[in-house]
Amino acid sequence: MRKASVGNVVAFKDGMKGIVEKVNENSVIVNLTCMENFLELELDERTVVNHKNYTIIEE
């Protein structure tokens, strides 16, 4: 398993994606505002995702 770096785009949980803003020991903080349907989903701007639960889709 490869850990994401700041600036990578990751996909997780039912097709959601976001840009990594911070890398922690066990997780990353992801900014979700890059998703086209962000406003429709009414989500918080950021979320925490465990390293086991995402896939890097763009570096």
C-alpha positions in Angstrom: 0.0 0.0 0.0 1.4 3.4 -1.0 0.6 6.5 1.0 -0.7 9.6 -0.7 1.2 12.9 -0.7 -0.1 16.4 -0.4 -1.7 17.4 -3.7 -2.6 13.9 -4.8 -6.2 13.2 -5.8 -7.6 10.2 -4.1 -10.9 8.2 -4.5 -12.7 6.6 -1.6 -16.1 5.4 -0.4 -18.6 5.1 -3.2 -16.8 7.1 -5.9 -16.1 10.2 -3.8 -12.8 12.0 -4.5 -10.7 14.8 -3.1 -7.3 16.5 -2.9 -5.0 15.5 -0.1 -4.2 18.5 2.1 -2.3 16.9 4.9 -0.8 13.4 5.5 -1.0 12.1 9.1 0.5 8.8 10.5 -2.7 6.8 9.9 -4.8 9.0 7.7 -5.0 11.9 5.2 -7.1 15.0 5.3 -8.9 15.4 2.0 -10.5 18.5 0.5 -13.8 17.5 -1.2 -14.6 20.7 -3.0 -13.1 19.5 -6.3 -16.0 17.2 -6.8 -18.5 18.5 -9.4 -21.5 17.6 -7.3 -20.0 18.9 -4.0 -22.7 21.4 -3.4 -25.5 18.9 -4.1 -24.2 16.4 -1.6 -24.1 19.0 1.2 -20.9 17.7 2.7 -18.3 19.3 4.9 -15.4 20.8 2.9 -12.8 18.3 4.4 -12.8 14.8 5.7 -10.4 12.3 7.2 -9.7 9.1 5.3 -7.6 6.2 6.7 -4.7 5.1 4.4 -6.4 1.7 4.0 -9.6 3.3 2.5 -8.4 5.3 -0.5 -6.9 4.8 -3.9 -4.5 7.4 -5.5 -6.0 8.3 -8.9 -3.8 11.3 -9.8 -0.4 12.4 -8.5 
